[in-house]
Amino acid sequence: MKRIAIFASGSGSNAEKIAQYFAPKPGVEVSLILTNNPQAGVIQRARSLHIPVVVFDRKAFYDTDRIVQLLQNQKIDLLVLAGFMMLVPEALVAAFPNRMLNIHPALLPQYGGKGMYGHYVHEAVVAAGERQSGITIHFVNERYDEGQVVFQSTCPVEPGDTPADVARKVQVLEHEHYPRVVEEVLADLY
């Protein structure tokens, strides 16, 4: 059994899509969802999908090895960040080299880095007059949005599109591609 753990800080729509994608597939499961936000919508989504949830605080994440130990004890094969808003500590990156994916709502290397998430990304894309945006799925390293790119997909940014319009287009791409790319990366691991 290949085991996935998902980190999320927000509503959890990508986490839910990934869990639903793997639910009917033998040999793979989303075993755990972890969040730093005790009010995150992902918690309710995880409960409705019968996936255990771990809520942790900043101290546990950065100042202890509790999360690394938990993931190793659970025999997690792949970590998936889905709207997770914290920089991953070096110890966790080192424990899961090339076994941790993130999705970013823009075409990296543009519009990445600290503070570039969610609506901030889409606002910057529209303000710059970009003709396209999209998603980047990449491996996680010790810096925001700088890991090796695994996959990108684009969508048009039409004249008159608002940041909310771009967000909707990008989310369609996320839901369409992230589960499949996770599956491909998992297959490449073994």
C-alpha positions, -999 to 999 in steps of 0.1 A, spaced: 0 0 0 14 34 -10 5 60 15 0 98 9 -1 125 35 -16 159 25 -7 192 42 -33 220 38 -40 253 55 -73 263 39 -106 250 25 -90 218 12 -106 215 -22 -74 201 -37 -70 177 -8 -105 165 -13 -100 160 -51 -69 140 -45 -85 118 -19 -115 112 -41 -92 103 -71 -74 76 -51 -104 62 -32 -114 37 -58 -78 28 -67 -63 -3 -50 -29 0 -35 -29 38 -28 -46 57 0 -46 92 14 -37 81 50 -35 114 68 -43 151 64 -22 176 84 -30 213 90 -16 242 109 -50 259 110 -75 246 135 -103 264 116 -93 251 82 -121 238 60 -99 209 51 -107 194 85 -144 189 78 -136 176 43 -112 151 58 -138 139 83 -164 135 56 -139 113 37 -130 94 69 -93 105 67 -75 111 100 -65 147 107 -35 161 127 -36 197 137 -2 211 147 12 244 158 42 264 146 64 252 175 57 215 168 64 221 131 97 240 134 111 233 168 105 195 172 108 164 151 72 154 160 58 157 124 87 139 108 84 111 134 47 109 128 50 106 90 78 80 93 58 60 119 28 61 95 50 48 67 41 77 44 55 74 9 46 108 -5 38 142 10 15 165 -10 11 202 -2 -23 215 -12 -27 251 -2 -3 248 27 10 282 38 41 275 58 77 271 46 86 234 51 115 230 76 148 216 63 144 185 85 112 175 68 126 182 33 156 160 42 134 132 55 114 131 22 138 141 -6 120 142 -39 89 128 -21 71 160 -14 50 179 -40 35 214 -40 11 231 -64 15 268 -71 -13 289 -88 10 305 -114 36 296 -139 68 295 -119 94 310 -117 70 340 -122 48 350 -93 64 327 -67 82 332 -34 73 344 1 39 361 2 28 349 -33 -1 327 -26 -39 327 -34 -54 359 -44 -20 378 -42 -8 357 -71 -39 363 -93 -38 400 -85 -2 403 -96 -9 383 -128 -38 407 -137 -19 438 -127 10 428 -149 -13 424 -179 -3 387 -184 -20 369 -213 -18 335 -195 -15 320 -161 -17 285 -149 -4 260 -124 30 246 -115 35 213 -97 70 210 -82 91 192 -57 95 210 -24 129 222 -13 140 245 16 128 277 -3 94 288 -14 85 277 -49 120 269 -60 119 231 -63 123 212 -95 92 217 -117 73 184 -125 44 198 -145 28 230 -157 -5 238 -174 -18 271 -187 -50 290 -190 -57 322 -208 -61 356 -191 -86 375 -211 -88 413 -212 -112 423 -185 -106 392 -164 -105 399 -127 -83 382 -102 -113 361 -92 -118 350 -128 -82 339 -130 -85 321 -97 -115 301 -110 -96 291 -142 -65 281 -122 -86 260 -98 -101 241 -127 -65 232 -138 -55 223 -102 -84 199 -98 -79 184 -133 -42 178 -131 -29 176 -95 -43 141 -86 -30 126 -119 5 141 -114 6 128 -78 -2 94 -92 26 96 -118 51 108 -92 41 79 -69 45 54 -97 80 68 -104 90 63 -68 87 25 -69 
